[in-house]
Amino acid sequence: MHYSVVESNGTVELTIVKKQPVRMEFGYRTIGDTALAVKDYTHKDEIIVMEADEDERIIKIEIEDDDEWEPDLDFFVELYDP
């Protein structure tokens, strides 16, 4: 999936959807590409626990807003160790 936001939004919200009614634990982390952690967005590396009765979880990643013009920048969010 691909999300696009402008810096002035302040955050990007990503929805993780779980399709089975089981407890799941997994991690997510941001990985820089043309966007750099701290300068362009807030780095995340966290563990999420979704209980059996949870269908979805929203994670928020802060986007740094500055006054300098930049072309479109990219970073990735990776889910790992389900």
PDB file with one MODEL, atoms N, CA, C and O in Angstrom:
MODEL        1
ATOM      1  N   MET A   1       0.841  -1.176   0.000  1.00  0.00           N
ATOM      2  CA  MET A   1       0.000   0.000   0.000  1.00  0.00           C
ATOM      3  C   MET A   1       0.881   1.232   0.000  1.00  0.00           C
ATOM      4  O   MET A   1       2.033   1.198   0.432  1.00  0.00           O
ATOM      5  N   HIS A   2       0.323   2.301  -0.485  1.00  0.00           N
ATOM      6  CA  HIS A   2       1.051   3.554  -0.568  1.00  0.00           C
ATOM      7  C   HIS A   2       0.161   4.666  -0.035  1.00  0.00           C
ATOM      8  O   HIS A   2      -0.985   4.807  -0.461  1.00  0.00           O
ATOM      9  N   TYR A   3       0.680   5.448   0.888  1.00  0.00           N
ATOM     10  CA  TYR A   3      -0.041   6.595   1.432  1.00  0.00           C
ATOM     11  C   TYR A   3       0.733   7.851   1.062  1.00  0.00           C
ATOM     12  O   TYR A   3       1.963   7.835   1.000  1.00  0.00           O
ATOM     13  N   SER A   4       0.020   8.923   0.819  1.00  0.00           N
ATOM     14  CA  SER A   4       0.652  10.219   0.564  1.00  0.00           C
ATOM     15  C   SER A   4       0.045  11.242   1.509  1.00  0.00           C
ATOM     16  O   SER A   4      -1.171  11.296   1.696  1.00  0.00           O
ATOM     17  N   VAL A   5       0.911  12.048   2.099  1.00  0.00           N
ATOM     18  CA  VAL A   5       0.458  13.129   2.971  1.00  0.00           C
ATOM     19  C   VAL A   5       1.334  14.346   2.717  1.00  0.00           C
ATOM     20  O   VAL A   5       2.465  14.225   2.246  1.00  0.00           O
ATOM     21  N   VAL A   6       0.805  15.508   3.031  1.00  0.00           N
ATOM     22  CA  VAL A   6       1.618  16.721   2.993  1.00  0.00           C
ATOM     23  C   VAL A   6       2.147  16.971   4.403  1.00  0.00           C
ATOM     24  O   VAL A   6       1.538  16.563   5.392  1.00  0.00           O
ATOM     25  N   GLU A   7       3.278  17.642   4.475  1.00  0.00           N
ATOM     26  CA  GLU A   7       3.907  17.875   5.779  1.00  0.00           C
ATOM     27  C   GLU A   7       2.970  18.541   6.776  1.00  0.00           C
ATOM     28  O   GLU A   7       3.002  18.226   7.965  1.00  0.00           O
ATOM     29  N   SER A   8       2.149  19.446   6.306  1.00  0.00           N
ATOM     30  CA  SER A   8       1.298  20.203   7.221  1.00  0.00           C
ATOM     31  C   SER A   8       0.230  19.329   7.893  1.00  0.00           C
ATOM     32  O   SER A   8      -0.398  19.772   8.855  1.00  0.00           O
ATOM     33  N   ASN A   9       0.014  18.110   7.415  1.00  0.00           N
ATOM     34  CA  ASN A   9      -0.907  17.194   8.104  1.00  0.00           C
ATOM     35  C   ASN A   9      -0.404  16.862   9.503  1.00  0.00           C
ATOM     36  O   ASN A   9      -1.200  16.670  10.422  1.00  0.00           O
ATOM     37  N   GLY A  10       0.904  16.793   9.665  1.00  0.00           N
ATOM     38  CA  GLY A  10       1.483  16.512  10.974  1.00  0.00           C
ATOM     39  C   GLY A  10       1.624  15.037  11.298  1.00  0.00           C
ATOM     40  O   GLY A  10       2.545  14.658  12.021  1.00  0.00           O
ATOM     41  N   THR A  11       0.735  14.190  10.782  1.00  0.00           N
ATOM     42  CA  THR A  11       0.834  12.744  11.019  1.00  0.00           C
ATOM     43  C   THR A  11       0.298  11.994   9.803  1.00  0.00           C
ATOM     44  O   THR A  11      -0.447  12.537   8.987  1.00  0.00           O
ATOM     45  N   VAL A  12       0.694  10.749   9.714  1.00  0.00           N
ATOM     46  CA  VAL A  12       0.069   9.826   8.778  1.00  0.00           C
ATOM     47  C   VAL A  12      -0.492   8.691   9.637  1.00  0.00           C
ATOM     48  O   VAL A  12       0.190   8.173  10.522  1.00  0.00           O
ATOM     49  N   GLU A  13      -1.734   8.317   9.368  1.00  0.00           N
ATOM     50  CA  GLU A  13      -2.388   7.250  10.116  1.00  0.00           C
ATOM     51  C   GLU A  13      -2.503   6.024   9.218  1.00  0.00           C
ATOM     52  O   GLU A  13      -3.008   6.104   8.098  1.00  0.00           O
ATOM     53  N   LEU A  14      -2.031   4.898   9.721  1.00  0.00           N
ATOM     54  CA  LEU A  14      -2.077   3.636   8.991  1.00  0.00           C
ATOM     55  C   LEU A  14      -2.957   2.665   9.756  1.00  0.00           C
ATOM     56  O   LEU A  14      -2.845   2.552  10.977  1.00  0.00           O
ATOM     57  N   THR A  15      -3.829   1.967   9.050  1.00  0.00           N
ATOM     58  CA  THR A  15      -4.731   1.020   9.689  1.00  0.00           C
ATOM     59  C   THR A  15      -4.245  -0.403   9.429  1.00  0.00           C
ATOM     60  O   THR A  15      -4.059  -0.812   8.283  1.00  0.00           O
ATOM     61  N   ILE A  16      -4.045  -1.140  10.505  1.00  0.00           N
ATOM     62  CA  ILE A  16      -3.678  -2.557  10.416  1.00  0.00           C
ATOM     63  C   ILE A  16      -4.945  -3.349  10.665  1.00  0.00           C
ATOM     64  O   ILE A  16      -5.597  -3.180  11.696  1.00  0.00           O
ATOM     65  N   VAL A  17      -5.298  -4.219   9.719  1.00  0.00           N
ATOM     66  CA  VAL A  17      -6.524  -5.005   9.814  1.00  0.00           C
ATOM     67  C   VAL A  17      -6.154  -6.459  10.072  1.00  0.00           C
ATOM     68  O   VAL A  17      -5.343  -7.041   9.352  1.00  0.00           O
ATOM     69  N   LYS A  18      -6.757  -7.042  11.110  1.00  0.00           N
ATOM     70  CA  LYS A  18      -6.545  -8.449  11.468  1.00  0.00           C
ATOM     71  C   LYS A  18      -7.791  -9.212  11.065  1.00  0.00           C
ATOM     72  O   LYS A  18      -8.902  -8.838  11.441  1.00  0.00           O
ATOM     73  N   LYS A  19      -7.614 -10.280  10.301  1.00  0.00           N
ATOM     74  CA  LYS A  19      -8.761 -10.985   9.739  1.00  0.00           C
ATOM     75  C   LYS A  19      -9.184 -12.222  10.523  1.00  0.00           C
ATOM     76  O   LYS A  19     -10.233 -12.800  10.237  1.00  0.00           O
ATOM     77  N   GLN A  20      -8.399 -12.634  11.489  1.00  0.00           N
ATOM     78  CA  GLN A  20      -8.761 -13.819  12.275  1.00  0.00           C
ATOM     79  C   GLN A  20      -8.930 -13.426  13.744  1.00  0.00           C
ATOM     80  O   GLN A  20      -8.180 -12.592  14.251  1.00  0.00           O
ATOM     81  N   PRO A  21      -9.908 -14.022  14.426  1.00  0.00           N
ATOM     82  CA  PRO A  21     -10.174 -13.656  15.828  1.00  0.00           C
ATOM     83  C   PRO A  21      -9.223 -14.354  16.802  1.00  0.00           C
ATOM     84  O   PRO A  21      -9.651 -15.121  17.665  1.00  0.00           O
ATOM     85  N   VAL A  22      -7.936 -14.076  16.650  1.00  0.00           N
ATOM     86  CA  VAL A  22      -6.913 -14.633  17.534  1.00  0.00           C
ATOM     87  C   VAL A  22      -6.056 -13.502  18.075  1.00  0.00           C
ATOM     88  O   VAL A  22      -5.988 -12.422  17.488  1.00  0.00           O
ATOM     89  N   ARG A  23      -5.410 -13.759  19.192  1.00  0.00           N
ATOM     90  CA  ARG A  23      -4.477 -12.778  19.750  1.00  0.00           C
ATOM     91  C   ARG A  23      -3.208 -12.802  18.897  1.00  0.00           C
ATOM     92  O   ARG A  23      -2.678 -13.870  18.592  1.00  0.00           O
ATOM     93  N   MET A  24      -2.730 -11.624  18.516  1.00  0.00           N
ATOM     94  CA  MET A  24      -1.503 -11.527  17.717  1.00  0.00           C
ATOM     95  C   MET A  24      -0.568 -10.496  18.325  1.00  0.00           C
ATOM     96  O   MET A  24      -0.997  -9.454  18.821  1.00  0.00           O
ATOM     97  N   GLU A  25       0.711 -10.809  18.274  1.00  0.00           N
ATOM     98  CA  GLU A  25       1.749  -9.878  18.705  1.00  0.00           C
ATOM     99  C   GLU A  25       2.738  -9.752  17.557  1.00  0.00           C
ATOM    100  O   GLU A  25       3.186 -10.757  17.006  1.00  0.00           O
ATOM    101  N   PHE A  26       3.080  -8.521  17.195  1.00  0.00           N
ATOM    102  CA  PHE A  26       4.013  -8.290  16.100  1.00  0.00           C
ATOM    103  C   PHE A  26       4.635  -6.907  16.273  1.00  0.00           C
ATOM    104  O   PHE A  26       4.159  -6.080  17.050  1.00  0.00           O
ATOM    105  N   GLY A  27       5.683  -6.691  15.545  1.00  0.00           N
ATOM    106  CA  GLY A  27       6.343  -5.403  15.600  1.00  0.00           C
ATOM    107  C   GLY A  27       6.102  -4.599  14.341  1.00  0.00           C
ATOM    108  O   GLY A  27       5.734  -5.135  13.296  1.00  0.00           O
ATOM    109  N   TYR A  28       6.317  -3.307  14.465  1.00  0.00           N
ATOM    110  CA  TYR A  28       6.353  -2.447  13.285  1.00  0.00           C
ATOM    111  C   TYR A  28       7.470  -1.438  13.486  1.00  0.00           C
ATOM    112  O   TYR A  28       7.780  -1.029  14.604  1.00  0.00           O
ATOM    113  N   ARG A  29       8.064  -1.051  12.361  1.00  0.00           N
ATOM    114  CA  ARG A  29       9.149  -0.067  12.416  1.00  0.00           C
ATOM    115  C   ARG A  29       9.161   0.742  11.130  1.00  0.00           C
ATOM    116  O   ARG A  29       8.731   0.281  10.073  1.00  0.00           O
ATOM    117  N   THR A  30       9.666   1.956  11.255  1.00  0.00           N
ATOM    118  CA  THR A  30       9.831   2.796  10.076  1.00  0.00           C
ATOM    119  C   THR A  30      11.237   2.580   9.530  1.00  0.00           C
ATOM    120  O   THR A  30      12.191   2.351  10.273  1.00  0.00           O
ATOM    121  N   ILE A  31      11.329   2.662   8.209  1.00  0.00           N
ATOM    122  CA  ILE A  31      12.615   2.500   7.528  1.00  0.00           C
ATOM    123  C   ILE A  31      12.752   3.661   6.554  1.00  0.00           C
ATOM    124  O   ILE A  31      11.902   3.864   5.687  1.00  0.00           O
ATOM    125  N   GLY A  32      13.815   4.406   6.706  1.00  0.00           N
ATOM    126  CA  GLY A  32      14.022   5.563   5.846  1.00  0.00           C
ATOM    127  C   GLY A  32      14.348   5.186   4.410  1.00  0.00           C
ATOM    128  O   GLY A  32      14.907   4.123   4.138  1.00  0.00           O
ATOM    129  N   ASP A  33      13.994   6.059   3.521  1.00  0.00           N
ATOM    130  CA  ASP A  33      14.364   5.937   2.113  1.00  0.00           C
ATOM    131  C   ASP A  33      14.878   7.320   1.727  1.00  0.00           C
ATOM    132  O   ASP A  33      15.965   7.703   2.159  1.00  0.00           O
ATOM    133  N   THR A  34      14.146   8.069   0.942  1.00  0.00           N
ATOM    134  CA  THR A  34      14.566   9.444   0.666  1.00  0.00           C
ATOM    135  C   THR A  34      14.214  10.367   1.839  1.00  0.00           C
ATOM    136  O   THR A  34      14.829  11.422   1.996  1.00  0.00           O
ATOM    137  N   ALA A  35      13.240   9.984   2.655  1.00  0.00           N
ATOM    138  CA  ALA A  35      12.918  10.719   3.884  1.00  0.00           C
ATOM    139  C   ALA A  35      13.840  10.223   4.999  1.00  0.00           C
ATOM    140  O   ALA A  35      14.141   9.032   5.081  1.00  0.00           O
ATOM    141  N   LEU A  36      14.276  11.127   5.837  1.00  0.00           N
ATOM    142  CA  LEU A  36      15.195  10.787   6.931  1.00  0.00           C
ATOM    143  C   LEU A  36      14.488  10.907   8.272  1.00  0.00           C
ATOM    144  O   LEU A  36      13.771  11.873   8.534  1.00  0.00           O
ATOM    145  N   ALA A  37      14.710   9.895   9.121  1.00  0.00           N
ATOM    146  CA  ALA A  37      14.154   9.947  10.474  1.00  0.00           C
ATOM    147  C   ALA A  37      14.684  11.182  11.181  1.00  0.00           C
ATOM    148  O   ALA A  37      15.813  11.609  10.936  1.00  0.00           O
ATOM    149  N   VAL A  38      13.888  11.742  12.037  1.00  0.00           N
ATOM    150  CA  VAL A  38      14.117  12.955  12.819  1.00  0.00           C
ATOM    151  C   VAL A  38      13.922  14.199  11.947  1.00  0.00           C
ATOM    152  O   VAL A  38      13.153  15.085  12.322  1.00  0.00           O
ATOM    153  N   LYS A  39      14.585  14.288  10.815  1.00  0.00           N
ATOM    154  CA  LYS A  39      14.447  15.471   9.954  1.00  0.00           C
ATOM    155  C   LYS A  39      13.075  15.513   9.275  1.00  0.00           C
ATOM    156  O   LYS A  39      12.463  16.577   9.180  1.00  0.00           O
ATOM    157  N   ASP A  40      12.588  14.353   8.802  1.00  0.00           N
ATOM    158  CA  ASP A  40      11.352  14.325   8.013  1.00  0.00           C
ATOM    159  C   ASP A  40      10.192  13.620   8.705  1.00  0.00           C
ATOM    160  O   ASP A  40       9.035  13.929   8.416  1.00  0.00           O
ATOM    161  N   TYR A  41      10.460  12.699   9.592  1.00  0.00           N
ATOM    162  CA  TYR A  41       9.413  11.953  10.303  1.00  0.00           C
ATOM    163  C   TYR A  41      10.000  11.403  11.599  1.00  0.00           C
ATOM    164  O   TYR A  41      11.219  11.367  11.770  1.00  0.00           O
ATOM    165  N   THR A  42       9.128  10.977  12.510  1.00  0.00           N
ATOM    166  CA  THR A  42       9.571  10.401  13.781  1.00  0.00           C
ATOM    167  C   THR A  42       9.703   8.895  13.627  1.00  0.00           C
ATOM    168  O   THR A  42       8.742   8.210  13.276  1.00  0.00           O
ATOM    169  N   HIS A  43      10.898   8.385  13.892  1.00  0.00           N
ATOM    170  CA  HIS A  43      11.156   6.949  13.782  1.00  0.00           C
ATOM    171  C   HIS A  43      10.336   6.181  14.817  1.00  0.00           C
ATOM    172  O   HIS A  43      10.198   6.620  15.959  1.00  0.00           O
ATOM    173  N   LYS A  44       9.796   5.033  14.412  1.00  0.00           N
ATOM    174  CA  LYS A  44       9.049   4.155  15.314  1.00  0.00           C
ATOM    175  C   LYS A  44       9.616   2.750  15.210  1.00  0.00           C
ATOM    176  O   LYS A  44      10.010   2.313  14.129  1.00  0.00           O
ATOM    177  N   ASP A  45       9.657   2.056  16.312  1.00  0.00           N
ATOM    178  CA  ASP A  45      10.005   0.631  16.372  1.00  0.00           C
ATOM    179  C   ASP A  45       9.320   0.106  17.622  1.00  0.00           C
ATOM    180  O   ASP A  45       9.867   0.185  18.722  1.00  0.00           O
ATOM    181  N   GLU A  46       8.118  -0.432  17.444  1.00  0.00           N
ATOM    182  CA  GLU A  46       7.277  -0.800  18.579  1.00  0.00           C
ATOM    183  C   GLU A  46       6.663  -2.183  18.385  1.00  0.00           C
ATOM    184  O   GLU A  46       6.574  -2.697  17.270  1.00  0.00           O
ATOM    185  N   ILE A  47       6.249  -2.758  19.488  1.00  0.00           N
ATOM    186  CA  ILE A  47       5.527  -4.030  19.489  1.00  0.00           C
ATOM    187  C   ILE A  47       4.048  -3.723  19.717  1.00  0.00           C
ATOM    188  O   ILE A  47       3.692  -2.919  20.578  1.00  0.00           O
ATOM    189  N   ILE A  48       3.200  -4.374  18.933  1.00  0.00           N
ATOM    190  CA  ILE A  48       1.754  -4.225  19.062  1.00  0.00           C
ATOM    191  C   ILE A  48       1.171  -5.566  19.479  1.00  0.00           C
ATOM    192  O   ILE A  48       1.552  -6.610  18.949  1.00  0.00           O
ATOM    193  N   VAL A  49       0.252  -5.532  20.424  1.00  0.00           N
ATOM    194  CA  VAL A  49      -0.506  -6.719  20.803  1.00  0.00           C
ATOM    195  C   VAL A  49      -1.960  -6.436  20.467  1.00  0.00           C
ATOM    196  O   VAL A  49      -2.561  -5.492  20.981  1.00  0.00           O
ATOM    197  N   MET A  50      -2.516  -7.271  19.594  1.00  0.00           N
ATOM    198  CA  MET A  50      -3.938  -7.157  19.258  1.00  0.00           C
ATOM    199  C   MET A  50      -4.643  -8.363  19.854  1.00  0.00           C
ATOM    200  O   MET A  50      -4.316  -9.506  19.534  1.00  0.00           O
ATOM    201  N   GLU A  51      -5.604  -8.105  20.713  1.00  0.00           N
ATOM    202  CA  GLU A  51      -6.348  -9.182  21.353  1.00  0.00           C
ATOM    203  C   GLU A  51      -7.309  -9.826  20.355  1.00  0.00           C
ATOM    204  O   GLU A  51      -7.562  -9.272  19.285  1.00  0.00           O
ATOM    205  N   ALA A  52      -7.839 -10.988  20.705  1.00  0.00           N
ATOM    206  CA  ALA A  52      -8.700 -11.755  19.804  1.00  0.00           C
ATOM    207  C   ALA A  52      -9.916 -10.947  19.338  1.00  0.00           C
ATOM    208  O   ALA A  52     -10.375 -11.119  18.209  1.00  0.00           O
ATOM    209  N   ASP A  53     -10.437 -10.070  20.194  1.00  0.00           N
ATOM    210  CA  ASP A  53     -11.636  -9.311  19.825  1.00  0.00           C
ATOM    211  C   ASP A  53     -11.336  -8.008  19.072  1.00  0.00           C
ATOM    212  O   ASP A  53     -12.268  -7.281  18.726  1.00  0.00           O
ATOM    213  N   GLU A  54     -10.063  -7.697  18.810  1.00  0.00           N
ATOM    214  CA  GLU A  54      -9.700  -6.499  18.049  1.00  0.00           C
ATOM    215  C   GLU A  54      -9.604  -6.835  16.564  1.00  0.00           C
ATOM    216  O   GLU A  54      -8.942  -7.799  16.180  1.00  0.00           O
ATOM    217  N   ASP A  55     -10.265  -6.040  15.740  1.00  0.00           N
ATOM    218  CA  ASP A  55     -10.216  -6.243  14.294  1.00  0.00           C
ATOM    219  C   ASP A  55      -9.182  -5.354  13.613  1.00  0.00           C
ATOM    220  O   ASP A  55      -8.601  -5.729  12.595  1.00  0.00           O
ATOM    221  N   GLU A  56      -8.960  -4.182  14.181  1.00  0.00           N
ATOM    222  CA  GLU A  56      -8.006  -3.271  13.559  1.00  0.00           C
ATOM    223  C   GLU A  56      -7.337  -2.385  14.587  1.00  0.00           C
ATOM    224  O   GLU A  56      -7.828  -2.201  15.701  1.00  0.00           O
ATOM    225  N   ARG A  57      -6.203  -1.843  14.183  1.00  0.00           N
ATOM    226  CA  ARG A  57      -5.438  -0.922  15.023  1.00  0.00           C
ATOM    227  C   ARG A  57      -4.909   0.180  14.127  1.00  0.00           C
ATOM    228  O   ARG A  57      -4.444  -0.081  13.018  1.00  0.00           O
ATOM    229  N   ILE A  58      -4.980   1.390  14.599  1.00  0.00           N
ATOM    230  CA  ILE A  58      -4.437   2.532  13.863  1.00  0.00           C
ATOM    231  C   ILE A  58      -3.119   2.931  14.507  1.00  0.00           C
ATOM    232  O   ILE A  58      -3.038   3.127  15.720  1.00  0.00           O
ATOM    233  N   ILE A  59      -2.092   3.048  13.680  1.00  0.00           N
ATOM    234  CA  ILE A  59      -0.817   3.573  14.165  1.00  0.00           C
ATOM    235  C   ILE A  59      -0.602   4.936  13.530  1.00  0.00           C
ATOM    236  O   ILE A  59      -0.999   5.175  12.390  1.00  0.00           O
ATOM    237  N   LYS A  60       0.027   5.821  14.278  1.00  0.00           N
ATOM    238  CA  LYS A  60       0.265   7.183  13.804  1.00  0.00           C
ATOM    239  C   LYS A  60       1.763   7.447  13.778  1.00  0.00           C
ATOM    240  O   LYS A  60       2.487   7.121  14.718  1.00  0.00           O
ATOM    241  N   ILE A  61       2.201   8.035  12.698  1.00  0.00           N
ATOM    242  CA  ILE A  61       3.605   8.410  12.559  1.00  0.00           C
ATOM    243  C   ILE A  61       3.647   9.914  12.319  1.00  0.00           C
ATOM    244  O   ILE A  61       2.996  10.432  11.411  1.00  0.00           O
ATOM    245  N   GLU A  62       4.417  10.597  13.139  1.00  0.00           N
ATOM    246  CA  GLU A  62       4.496  12.048  13.055  1.00  0.00           C
ATOM    247  C   GLU A  62       5.367  12.456  11.866  1.00  0.00           C
ATOM    248  O   GLU A  62       6.433  11.890  11.625  1.00  0.00           O
ATOM    249  N   ILE A  63       4.884  13.445  11.142  1.00  0.00           N
ATOM    250  CA  ILE A  63       5.606  14.005   9.999  1.00  0.00           C
ATOM    251  C   ILE A  63       6.101  15.388  10.402  1.00  0.00           C
ATOM    252  O   ILE A  63       5.331  16.212  10.895  1.00  0.00           O
ATOM    253  N   GLU A  64       7.384  15.636  10.193  1.00  0.00           N
ATOM    254  CA  GLU A  64       7.980  16.924  10.564  1.00  0.00           C
ATOM    255  C   GLU A  64       7.644  17.972   9.501  1.00  0.00           C
ATOM    256  O   GLU A  64       7.878  17.757   8.312  1.00  0.00           O
ATOM    257  N   ASP A  65       7.108  19.078   9.928  1.00  0.00           N
ATOM    258  CA  ASP A  65       6.737  20.165   9.027  1.00  0.00           C
ATOM    259  C   ASP A  65       7.769  21.278   9.153  1.00  0.00           C
ATOM    260  O   ASP A  65       7.991  21.810  10.241  1.00  0.00           O
ATOM    261  N   ASP A  66       8.397  21.625   8.039  1.00  0.00           N
ATOM    262  CA  ASP A  66       9.335  22.745   8.043  1.00  0.00           C
ATOM    263  C   ASP A  66       8.984  23.692   6.897  1.00  0.00           C
ATOM    264  O   ASP A  66       8.075  23.416   6.114  1.00  0.00           O
ATOM    265  N   ASP A  67       9.698  24.793   6.805  1.00  0.00           N
ATOM    266  CA  ASP A  67       9.389  25.810   5.799  1.00  0.00           C
ATOM    267  C   ASP A  67      10.173  25.631   4.505  1.00  0.00           C
ATOM    268  O   ASP A  67      10.028  26.428   3.579  1.00  0.00           O
ATOM    269  N   GLU A  68      10.993  24.602   4.433  1.00  0.00           N
ATOM    270  CA  GLU A  68      11.821  24.439   3.242  1.00  0.00           C
ATOM    271  C   GLU A  68      11.118  23.574   2.197  1.00  0.00           C
ATOM    272  O   GLU A  68      10.496  22.566   2.531  1.00  0.00           O
ATOM    273  N   TRP A  69      11.224  23.980   0.921  1.00  0.00           N
ATOM    274  CA  TRP A  69      10.623  23.195  -0.157  1.00  0.00           C
ATOM    275  C   TRP A  69      11.442  21.927  -0.367  1.00  0.00           C
ATOM    276  O   TRP A  69      12.673  21.960  -0.369  1.00  0.00           O
ATOM    277  N   GLU A  70      10.750  20.822  -0.540  1.00  0.00           N
ATOM    278  CA  GLU A  70      11.401  19.548  -0.831  1.00  0.00           C
ATOM    279  C   GLU A  70      10.542  18.789  -1.836  1.00  0.00           C
ATOM    280  O   GLU A  70       9.324  18.963  -1.871  1.00  0.00           O
ATOM    281  N   PRO A  71      11.169  17.954  -2.646  1.00  0.00           N
ATOM    282  CA  PRO A  71      10.367  17.088  -3.504  1.00  0.00           C
ATOM    283  C   PRO A  71       9.695  16.018  -2.637  1.00  0.00           C
ATOM    284  O   PRO A  71       9.945  15.950  -1.434  1.00  0.00           O
ATOM    285  N   ASP A  72       8.856  15.195  -3.234  1.00  0.00           N
ATOM    286  CA  ASP A  72       8.232  14.103  -2.487  1.00  0.00           C
ATOM    287  C   ASP A  72       9.310  13.199  -1.904  1.00  0.00           C
ATOM    288  O   ASP A  72      10.277  12.850  -2.581  1.00  0.00           O
ATOM    289  N   LEU A  73       9.130  12.824  -0.638  1.00  0.00           N
ATOM    290  CA  LEU A  73      10.080  11.958   0.059  1.00  0.00           C
ATOM    291  C   LEU A  73       9.358  10.700   0.515  1.00  0.00           C
ATOM    292  O   LEU A  73       8.154  10.726   0.768  1.00  0.00           O
ATOM    293  N   ASP A  74      10.093   9.603   0.620  1.00  0.00           N
ATOM    294  CA  ASP A  74       9.502   8.315   0.974  1.00  0.00           C
ATOM    295  C   ASP A  74      10.175   7.693   2.193  1.00  0.00           C
ATOM    296  O   ASP A  74      11.377   7.844   2.411  1.00  0.00           O
ATOM    297  N   PHE A  75       9.366   6.992   2.978  1.00  0.00           N
ATOM    298  CA  PHE A  75       9.867   6.069   3.991  1.00  0.00           C
ATOM    299  C   PHE A  75       8.895   4.905   4.026  1.00  0.00           C
ATOM    300  O   PHE A  75       7.792   4.991   3.486  1.00  0.00           O
ATOM    301  N   PHE A  76       9.301   3.826   4.657  1.00  0.00           N
ATOM    302  CA  PHE A  76       8.514   2.602   4.693  1.00  0.00           C
ATOM    303  C   PHE A  76       8.123   2.262   6.118  1.00  0.00           C
ATOM    304  O   PHE A  76       8.803   2.640   7.072  1.00  0.00           O
ATOM    305  N   VAL A  77       7.020   1.545   6.250  1.00  0.00           N
ATOM    306  CA  VAL A  77       6.621   0.979   7.535  1.00  0.00           C
ATOM    307  C   VAL A  77       6.566  -0.526   7.340  1.00  0.00           C
ATOM    308  O   VAL A  77       5.823  -1.033   6.500  1.00  0.00           O
ATOM    309  N   GLU A  78       7.360  -1.227   8.127  1.00  0.00           N
ATOM    310  CA  GLU A  78       7.472  -2.676   8.004  1.00  0.00           C
ATOM    311  C   GLU A  78       6.808  -3.354   9.203  1.00  0.00           C
ATOM    312  O   GLU A  78       7.061  -2.986  10.350  1.00  0.00           O
ATOM    313  N   LEU A  79       5.961  -4.343   8.932  1.00  0.00           N
ATOM    314  CA  LEU A  79       5.417  -5.216   9.979  1.00  0.00           C
ATOM    315  C   LEU A  79       6.316  -6.439  10.039  1.00  0.00           C
ATOM    316  O   LEU A  79       6.703  -6.973   9.000  1.00  0.00           O
ATOM    317  N   TYR A  80       6.657  -6.896  11.257  1.00  0.00           N
ATOM    318  CA  TYR A  80       7.556  -8.035  11.355  1.00  0.00           C
ATOM    319  C   TYR A  80       7.199  -8.931  12.531  1.00  0.00           C
ATOM    320  O   TYR A  80       6.530  -8.508  13.473  1.00  0.00           O
ATOM    321  N   ASP A  81       7.653 -10.168  12.460  1.00  0.00           N
ATOM    322  CA  ASP A  81       7.486 -11.200  13.496  1.00  0.00           C
ATOM    323  C   ASP A  81       6.055 -11.413  13.956  1.00  0.00           C
ATOM    324  O   ASP A  81       5.767 -11.297  15.147  1.00  0.00           O
ATOM    325  N   PRO A  82       5.137 -11.728  13.018  1.00  0.00           N
ATOM    326  CA  PRO A  82       3.760 -12.008  13.454  1.00  0.00           C
ATOM    327  C   PRO A  82       3.686 -13.317  14.233  1.00  0.00           C
ATOM    328  O   PRO A  82       2.608 -13.711  14.676  1.00  0.00           O
TER     329      PRO A  82
ENDMDL
END
